Amino acid sequence: MDKVRVGVAAALAVASAALTACSSTDSGTASADPTNPAGATGPLRGVCPATVVIQTDWYATPERAAAYQLVGPNGTIDAKKGSYRGPLGATGIEVEVRLGGPFIGFQPIPAQMYQDESIYLGYVATDDAVQAADKFPTTAVVAPLDINPQILMWDPSTYTIDDWPDVANTDAKVVYLEGLPFMDYLVSKGYVKPEQLDASFDGTPSRFVAERGGLIQQGYASNEPYRWEHDVPDWMKPVDYLLVHDAGYEIYPQGLAVRSDTLTDSSACLKELVPMIQQAQVDYVANPGPTNDTLVKIAEAIGDGPPITAAANADAVTVMTDLGIVGNGSNSTLGDFDLARVDRTIGVLGPIFAARNTDVPPALAATDIVTNEFIDQDIHL
């Protein structure tokens, strides 16, 4: 690489070791003091927190794999806490990945980060960052996913849909989770009629099956289409879908963010850590098997969550790469932010949140919620 700092080069080297089984923590045990291992040394010791806590927004899934890839395949699962942790190679620090959703009472990640100051990085989507900018400002430092995997999906034998305007022409109910800003956007563009809205989605295939595909519903391109075709006994046939991103709703779905008030103090750590996160995503795509196996183990230990299978995980990686959900974006770098795109997104979101009586700073700009300061421009797929 050109212009790579010695410290970053060393960090990337130990990250690579972590990705291949360098972790010394057994999946069923933990060190006596895992938050401060006795005598721990390494290039990040004293630069980063002894334990870098990464708060995700949901269960352990391939869309969130970069964080789990950092720990490697030999981390410790805490089913009650909903966490996965282990040493970050030979850096002298540990990483603890925390599950979101029900594990944090479904609280938005920015609010959770201000409530729990032990969180170093949180998975914050662009729309969540804009919505929280007034009370809980965050700054995203790396984007493992370039495109939002959220979709609307349907039974192609019931509806003929080629592009977004066709959704409104079906008059079908569009089933979704209440509160999703992208649905307000689709309505504003005329792609979904207000009378089509049905905010009763429960995350399961039950209603889709019961109505024999007689509706349209939200999902992830990297999840539901495969599951519905292969893992739902009463369906077991293909569905079709459109990416919400292609409707012009261009959020970054999972920017790893710090609290904005900690950005300056965190800069020394982020200079080393952010390229490691970029490389973790690249390495995951190149060899997803070990981390995908880890995701299955976490799901089995946690229980009660969405079904996670080896076959579905493998398909998710293929879908994410084929669709550019994981990709280099408009340049040759994985993980950076297109500031013009973020500014466009802020412009789209302003009226949506104003209609919800949610205050958004009037002069909010991309540089208030994202930064490329710590990105290694040479890391790419």
Summary of the structure (lengths in Angstrom):
residues: 381
radius of gyration: 20.5
end to end distance: 14.1
largest distance: 65.4
contacts: 1314
relative contact order: 0.18
helix: 39%
strand: 14%
